Structure formats: C-alpha cells, structure tokens
C-alpha cells in the first residue's frame, strides 16, 4: 500500500512540473512541425501493426494526442497549400495535380502564410525540406513567404543521393537537374543521404537557436516518397536493419528501411531539443501530407489499409493519414474529433496566443485538443477535382461522407494486403519502444513508459469496422448516383448507403454544391521550356522575372482554350488522356435543361466554370 501511494505521489509531482511549463506559460512554446511525404495509415506501429516498428514516433504518440479522424489533401501540393494558408486549395487554384517544377504556378502572393503569422508573434521561422507550392519566381520562394531560412527542395521530390528531379515532357523530352538549395543557393557539394542532410540541418538550427525568441521549425521530409523512375525505393546506404528482417515482401522491406531511418531522425531531433533545454516547452506535430501510393505511378509500397484507395483518390486511404500532437501539458488520449489540415494555421496561432482575423476554412482546435472542449469542426471538404479527365468531389459532415462524380481510372480498391506478410516473428513491441531515443529522453525527465498505458493507447487507435455489411461490388460514383458512407461505422467504405440515405444525401449534396461553386479553376498544366535546368547548370531554379504578373494561368477572365492557344507555340501543354489539350472536361454537355438528377448537377458545374 505504501509503495502504491509513493507511486501516485511521484506522478502528481511530475504532472505539477509539466503543467508549470505548460503552453499557457508566459514563454511562447517552440513548435516543431514534422510533415512526411506519402506515408500510409498502416506504416506507423502506433496504429496497431507490428510490421514496421516506429518506436520514436510511437513514444511521442503514446504520450500525446493521437488524431484519429485527421484529414489531409489527397496530393502533395494541395496539402501544403492547405497547411500554410488555412484555406481549401480549390479556393486558390492549387488543388488537383501537384506542381511540376517547370510550371508557373504557386500559392498567390496575396495569401498570408503560417510562418508569417508566427513571425508576428516573435518567432524565428525555419523550413527544412520540401516546399512544392511554387518556384517559378523568386516571390514564390519560402524566404519571401515568411520563413527566415530554407534548406531543402523547392519541388515535389528528388533522388535521395543525387538530389536530382527528372520531369518527362509531353514531347518525350526530359528536364533534369539538382533541386537542393540553402537560402536559394544551390548546394552542389552536398553528398549526404537526403534524410540525414535534412535531419542534421534541423539539429543545427535547434543547437544554434537563441532562446530569447520562440522557434518554429517546419521539418518537411521527402521520405518515404518514391524517387525518380528507375530508383523508386532508396533506403539508406547502411546495413539493413535487423528490425525489418521479418518482413517477407522484399520491396516492402526496403520501404520499411526508409521509414525506420525517418523514425531515427525524429529521435535525434527530439534529443537535440532536450539537450538544448527546449523540449519541455515545445509543441511537436507529426503528420503525413497524404496517403501512400501503394501501386501505380511513383508507388512506394506504403499501405493505407484498412482504408480504401491510395494517394490521389478521394477515398479514405488517400486523405485520412497518421497524425498526432505532443506537448508535456497535454493529457495522453486518442482524440476522435474531426480535424483537417487547414486547421493547423488557426490552431497553432491560437495555441501561442494569437488570432487569425481573416476568413479561412480552418478552425482553431486548440481548446478542443488541450482542454477536452467540444470539437469545433462539423464538416470537411475532402476533395475537389475538375480536370480534363476526371470530375469528382468528396465531402464529410458528421459521420457521413459522400463521393460524387467520375472516378474512372483512379485506384478505387484496397491495396497492400499481400505486402503485410511475415517470414519471421517481429521484434517485441514494448521492448523496442523502451530502447528508442525518445523513450530515453523522456526517462531523463522522469516520464517513464507505462506498459499498460502504451498498449491501451495503441488499442484505442486501431481502426474498427463496426458495420458488418460489405457490398459485393464496391460502389463507384456515376453520373446517375454517388456513394454515401457512414465512415464512423464503415471506415473501409465498403457499404454504400446512397439509395437508403436520401435525406442525408440531399443535405451533404447541397453543402457540397455550395462549396464547389466557390472553386477557382486551374488553367491547363503548362510546362515552360525556360525552366529547363540545363539553362542553369543543371539546377532547378526560378526562371521568371518577378516584374511579370504572377499566376497568369489562374486568370479566370480568360478561357482555358484562349490560354492554350496563346501559349501553344511557346509552352508544352500537358495533354488529356485522349491526346487533346483543349481544356474541356469529359463529356461536356451544352444544354442542361433536359438533364435530370446528378447529371444535371455535373452539367451545371461544367457550364458555370
């Protein structure tokens, strides 16, 4: 009995120390935002799988707040746009296909970004890693958008060893060059594995930070995104980890090595925060930008199961991603509130005592997460795509989600079950966690891992399918009807309710139409030959004069046909799937009066835009 009271008293003392250094203290908290690239739901072990162990991430997650219903965008550029602006990317013409390095498009310079809000609060702001929201002009670059420094890639992905990015043009020509800069200066002599280079720069920033001002460190890893064609999986050039030898599928094993190296990176960065006396006043966020591309273009053998679909689809596997937030003042829990990537801007600004006074789509979730207040978000626009080959949208309100439009040619199934096989027993889960860098750091602060608490958090974060009904043929929306799911009971999106949920369908459909009407349509994907890295010593660099008007391809006063005809001789217009480049959507309808139901909805949308 005496030992029991001693244990309770010790926990109370630790909590008092923690809360004395809470986010509400006078010193603004540091913020470490770790965004990874193309990681699937089943690629972190705190979601219940023993296949790829991520002990450093799991220790943080088990002592933090796991975001069980966190939505991002389905693709890289839209996700980063949403994070930085707090707005749905469709409002800015930044939705849909990710940016080519050679495309003249970026987040409009009229938009104020997250680091700018934090600088106003006295923060030193740093981006380490991937940008991918505009690089054609200097005015689009990170150091012009609120970051004090940037070390990393301007485009979508690079080779992990050479930092080269290859783009294939419609005429068969290739653009290729290195994409790694330090405050806009090309890093020709860099020779480290990219994950190590980014990790070591993050540690340098932490070690050299002057604690008289708070720090915002945005660490945007490119791992586990695939490399260029011909080198999709690029694990570190070190002996293969014994931690992953139990994985039967050889490509999945190589993918696991990349994730293991990422996890080790997180441990090193957390240790650096502790060594510099910053950890106890740091908010740490971890999130993937979208789901894994399990199969298809740039597949990396990541797994989104039990969710349906993959990256670049409106299904849960493309948009519902691993995420958690840690701070020593937060009570460990699995938070079931609805959250979207746009929420980070107002949430983090609110957490440090600021306020966003412009209209955005994100909502401040800080009190909901930190004080168990009622979640503020009731709905989320999951996806809008209005391209030359597909028109579709997905929207969620409460427990229900609709998917409408044309998803033909997308990956609409379930992928990766055959990658999840074992050839031996995996390492013991809790033992692996205890030996991690983060666990050792936490022990130094008397925050020891409790076996029962860790396993309880892990069990609570496992996705559970409570709807036992599965359709023989999974629903795919058509011009006549969409698909409706109760994703709380049916997270695998395997039981369509469209024909039975008329009132719910009408409600969600009405709200979706309203949002869809606010879309700023993109111009055709147009590649500028002046971007050719051969013009800059085979380096990807801004190539346009800042005195020219930016975002000309988002000009809504000109039709897509006019833009295409004006640029056709000077630019490469990326063609439609049928070889045309007129910018028209599939099966464009001129007269909508005689078209009823869902066809009428799509027809009107095409006519309006």
N, C-alpha and C positions, 0 to 999 in steps of 0.2 A: 504494500500500500504506500509506504514511504517513497519507494522508487517511482511509483506512478505520479505522486504529487510533484516530485522533483522534475520529472519529465514535462508535466503540464506547466510548471513554473518557468522552466527553461524556454519552452515555446512562447510563453507570454512575453518574456524578456526579449526574445528575438524579434517578435512582432512589434514591440514598442520601439526597438531600434530602427526597424524597417519603416514604420509609419512616421518616425521622427524625420526621416529623409524622403518623405513621400512627394508626389508630384505637386501637391499643394503648398510645398515649402516655398520660401522666397526665391531661392535659386531655381531658375528655369531648368527643366530637365534637358539633358542631351538626348538626341534622337538618332538611333541607328536604324535605317530602313533597308532591309536586305530583300531585294527582288531578284528572283531567279527566273530562268528562261525555259519554258516548255516542260515543266515538271508535272507529272501526273499525280492524281489523288493517292494512288497506291505506291508511290515512290518515297514516302516517308513512313517510318515504322511506328510513329505515334498513332497512326490510323489503324493499327492492328496487324499489319503484315510483318512477319519475321524475315522476309526475303532480303530486302535492302535495309540494313540497320543504320539509323541516323541518330546516334546517341547524343551528340551535342544539341541537335535540334530538339530531340525528344525531352532532354532535361529542361531546356527553356520552356517548351510547350507544357510539360507536366507541372511546372511552377508558374505558368502564366495563364492566359485566357485563349483557349483554342476556339477559333471562329468556325463553327460547324456549318453555317449557311452563308459563306462568303462567296460572292460572285465577282469575277473579273470580266474582261472582254475576251472574245474568242481568239484574238490575234494580237501580235506584239504592239504595233503602232497604236491602235485604239486603246489598249490597256494603259500604256504610258501616257497617252493624252488624257485619259480619264483621271489617272492618278495626279497629274500635275495641274490640271485645270479645275477639277471637281465637277466637270460637265460631261454629259454623254457625248462621245466623239462625233455622233451624227449631227450635232449642232454646229460643228466646226469643219465639216467635210473631211474629218480624219478617221472615219470608220471604214470598214471593209478591208481590202487588201493592204498588207503592210507596205511601207515606203520602199521603193528602190533607192539605192544610194544615188542613182543618176536621175532622180525625179525632182522637179522643182516644186516641192510642197512641204509644208511644215505647220506646226501649231501657229495660228495667226499671231503676229507680234502684238496685236491689241489685247491678247489674253494675258492676265497676270498669273504667274505660276506659283506653286507651293513654296519653293525656296525664297521667292520674293516676299511672301507673307512672313516667313520666318526671319528673314533679314531685318524686317521692320521691327521684330521683337528682339533684335540684338544678336541674332545667331550668325555664326560663321558657317557657311554652307559649302558642301563639297559633293561632287558627283564622281564616283569611281566606277567605271564600267560603261554599260550600254546606254546610248541616248535614243536614237531611232525615231525622232519626231521632227526631223528637218536638218539638212546640212548643205543645201544648195547655196545658201547665202550666209554671210557672217552673222547677220541679225537673227538667224535661227539657232545659233550655237549656244551651248549651255552657259558659257560665261557671259553671254548677253541676255540670259533669261533668268538671272537670279543666283547662279552658283558662283562662289568666289574662285573655285577651281574645278577643273575636269581633267581626269586622266582615264582614257579608255577609248571605246569605239563610238563613232558617230552613226554608223549604220546598223543593220539588223543582226549580223553575225560575222564571225571571222574564223579562219583556221586557228586552232589552238596553239600552234607553234610558229607559223609564219605571219599571222595576223592578216592574211590576205582574204579579200572578199571577191568572189567571181560572180558577175552578172551576165546572163545569156540574153542577148537582144533578139528581137523577132526575126531579124535577117540572118541569124546564125552567128553573128559576131560576138565576141566576148570582151567585156570590160573587166579588168582585174588590176588590183593594186592593194597595198597595205592600208589598213584602217586602224591605226593606233596613234593617238596624239596625247600630248601633255600640254594643256592650256593652248591648244591649237597648233602646237609644234610637233611635226611628225617624229615618231620615235624609231628611227631606222636601226638603232643599235640594240634594241630590246631583244633578248633571246630567251626569256623565261616562259615557261608554260603559262598561258594567259590567266588561269585561276590563281597561280602563285603571284604573278605580277600585280593583279588587282588586290589580292589579299595583303601583300606587303606594302602597297601604297596606302591602303586603308589603315594599316597599323602605323605607318609613318605619320599619317595625319593625326591619329589619336595621340601618339607619343609627343608630337610637337604642338599639340593644342594648348593654347593659353586658357586656363580655366576661368579667367575673368569674364569670359563670354561663353554662352552655351554653344554646342556644336550640333549641326545637322549633317550627318554622314549618310548619303544615299549610295549604298553599295549594290550596284546593278550587275550581277554576274551574268555572263553569257551561257554558263553551264546550267542545265545539260542540253542546250540547243545543239543540233547537229552541225557539223562543219560543212564545207563545200562538197558538191557532188564528187564522189570518189574517196572521200575521207569523212564520212558521216560521224563515226564514233572515234573520238580521240581522247582516250584515257591518259593519265599522267605517265611519263616515261620512268616509272619506278616498278619494282617487283610487285606483281599482283597481290592485292590484299588477301590474307587468309580469311578475312571476314566475308568474302564473297565467293569462296570456292564451292559452297553448297548449291549455287545456282546452276541449273542444268543447261539452260539455253545460253550459248556462247556469246551472242550479241547482247543479251540482257545482262550477262556477267560484266561485259565491258562497260555497258551503261552504268551498272552499279558502281564500278570503279570511279567513274566521273562523279557520281552522287556522293560516294564516300569521301572523295577529295574536297567536294564542296562542304560536307559536314565538318571535316577537319579545319577548313578555312574558317567556318563560323566559330569553332572552338578557339582558334588563335586570336580572332578579333575580340571575342569576349574576354579572353585573358589579358589582352592589351588594355581594354577598358578598366579591368580590375587593377592591373599593375599601375595605371596612371591615376588611380583614385576616382574614376568616373562611373564605374558600373552601378553603384548604388543610387545614382541619380540619372539613369539612362533608361529611356523607353526603347525597347527593341521590337521591331516588327519584322516578321518573315512572311513572304507571300510569293506565289508564282504568278507570272503575268497571264498565263492561260494554261489550258490542259496540254497533255503530251500528244505529239503527232505519232501515235503508235505505229501506224502504217502510212504508206503514201509518200508524198513529197517531203523531203528532209525528215524522214522518220528517225526517231532516236530510240525506239523500243521502250519508251516510257509507258506506263499503264494507268488508265483512268478508272478501271473497274472499282466498284460495281456500277459506275455510271456508263451511260450510253454515249457514243460518239467520241470525238477527239478534237484537237485544235482545229480552228477554222470551221466549227459547226455550232449551231445554236443549242445542241443537246448539253446535258449537264457535264458530260466529260470534257467539253470544250471550254466551259465557263466557270464551273464550280471547282475551286482549287484549294490546295493546302494554304493555310494562313493562321498565324497566331500573333499575339502581342504580349510582351513581358515587361513588367516593372516590379520592383520589390514590394510596392504598395498594393498590387493587385491580388485579389483572392483567387487562387487557382480554381478554374472551372472550365467546363465546356459550354460556351455561350451559344445559345440557339437563336439569337436574334438575326434577322435578315440584314445583311450588310453588302455594300457594293464598293468597288474600287474607288468610285468618286467620293466616297465618304471620308477617305483619309485626309484630304485637304482640310475640311472644316473640323474634323475630329482632332487632328494634331494641332491645328491653330487654337482650337478651344482648350486642349489639354495644357497649353502653355500660357493661357490667359488672354488670348487674342480672340478676334471675332471677324467673320467674313461678312462684309456688308454689301456684296453684290449677289445677284440671283444666280445660283448654281443648282445642279442636280444632287450634289452630295449633301448629306445631313450629318450633323455633329452627334456622334455616337459615344462620346467620352463618358458622360454620366451613366449611360446605359451599360457600358462595359465596366466602369470602375466602381459604380455605386449601386448596381443592380436596379437602376431605374428602368422604366418600361421602354423597350426598343422603339426608336422613332420611325424607322423605315417600315412602310407597309407594302411597298411595291418596288419593282425594279425593271427597267428596260434592259433586257438581257442582250439582245442583238437586233440590228437592222442591217440588211444587205440589199442594195438596189443596184446591182451590177449588170453588165451585159449578158451574163449567163445565169444569174440567179436573183430572184426577188423573194426574200423571206424575212421574217421577224419573229422574235420570241419575247414574251413578257410574262412577268410573275406578279401576282397580287395575293397576299396571304399565303395559303398553302398551295394555290393553284397556278399552273403555268400553261400558256398556250404557245404553240409553234404554228405559224401560218406561212403560206407562200410556196415557193418552188425550191426544194432541196435536192433536186435531181443531180446526181453526180457527186454529192457530198458523201462523207463516210458516216452513214446513219445507223451503223450496227454497234456491236460490242466487240472490243478488240483486246487482245493480250492475254487471254486465259492460258494459252499454250506457252507464254513466256514465264509463267509463275510456277513452273515445276521445279522440284528439288532433286539433286543427286546425292545429297548427304544432309545430315542434320545441321541447322544453322547454329551459330553461337548463342549462348544463353543471353536472353534479352536484358535482364536487370544487371547481370554482371558486366555486360558491355556498356550499359549506361553509367555504372559506377566508375568505370575506368576512363571515362571521357574527360576532356579538358574542362568543360563547363561544370561537370559534377565536382571536380577537384576545386575549381574556383568557388563554387557555392559552399563547399565544405569549409573553406577558409573563412567564410562569413557565417559559419555555424548554420547553414541552410542545408542540412543533410537530407539525402533522398530517403523517403519512406517507401518501402516496398509496396505496401497495401495502397498508399495514396497514388503512386505512379501507375499501378495496374488498374486502379479504379478510374483514373483519368483516361487511360488508354481504352478501357472498355466502353466508357461513355462516348468516346469519339468515333467509335466504329459505326458506319452507316448501316442502318437496319431497315430492311424491306418488310413492312407490316401488311401491305396489300398482297394477298396470296395469288391474285389472278394475274396471269400473263397471257397476252394476246398471242395467237399462233403466228400471226404476221405483224410485226411491229408497225405502228401507224407512221405513215409519212404524209405530210400535208399535200393537198392537191388544189387546183383552182376551185373545186366544189366544197372542200371542207378542210379544216385544220386538225390539229391534235390537241387534246386537253388532258392534263395530268394533275393529280394531287401528289406533288413531289415530296410532301412530308411523309405520306404513307407509301408512295411509289417513287422513290428517288431514282430507280433504274429506268423510269419512263417506259414501262412495259405494259401498262393497262390504260388504254385510251378511253376517255370519258366524254368525248365530243358529243356523241349522239344523246347522251343522258344528262349532260350538264348545261342545258340551254341557257338558263338564267346566268350562270357563272360565265359561260362563253360570251354572251352578249355584253356583260359588264367588262370583261377583260378586253374584248374586241373593241369596244367603244373607246376605252382609255388608250389602247394601242394605236388606233386610228388618229387620235388627237396628237400623240407623240410623233407618229410617223409624218404627219403634216408639217412638223417643225424641222424636218431634215434639210440640211444644206447639202445638196447633191454634189458629188465629186465630178470633176471632168474626167476624160479618158486618161488612163495611165500612159503618160507620155515621157519617154526617156530622151534626155538631152545629150546629144553626142559631145557637147562641150565638156561634159562631166568626165569624159574618158580619163582614167588615171594616167594613161600614157602622156597626157599633156602636163602632168605634174610629177614627173619622175616615178611613175607607177605608184602614186599615193592617192588615196581618196581625199579630196579637198573641196571646200566651197569653190564654185566656179562662176558665180554671177555677181555683177556689180550691185551693191546694196542700194544704189540710187534708182534701180529699176523697181517697178511695182511688184510687191510680193504676192504670192498666191493667185497668179493670173488664171490658173486652171480651176480655181474655185469661184470664178466670176459668174454669178448667176444671171447677169444681163446678156450673156452670150449662150447660144445653144451649144450642145456637145458637137453637133455637126459643124457649126461655124468654127469652133476651136480646132477640130480635127482637120478641116480643110485649110485653115490658116497655117497650121503647123506641119502639114503632111510632108512638105518638101524639106523641112529643116530638122524634124524630130522623128523619132521612132514611135509610132502609135502602137501600143501593145494590142494585138488583135483579139477579137472574140474567139470563142471556141470553134465557130464555123468559118473563121478566117476573115470575117468582115471587121471593119473598125468604124462603123457609123455611129456608135454610141447608143443604139436603140436597145431596149430591153427585149427579152424573149417574148414572142407572140404579142407584140404591141397591138392594142386594139384602138381604133379611131373613134368608133361610136359606142358609148357605154349605155345608151338608153335601153337597149333590148337585152342587156346582160344583167342577170339577176344574182342575188346572193353574194357568195365570196368572190365570184368572177367580177361582179360589179365593183367590189371593194378594190381589187387589184387594178381594174381598168381605170378607175377614178384616180388612183395614186399615180399611175403611169401618165395620165393626162395632165395632172396638176404639175408634175415635175418635168 
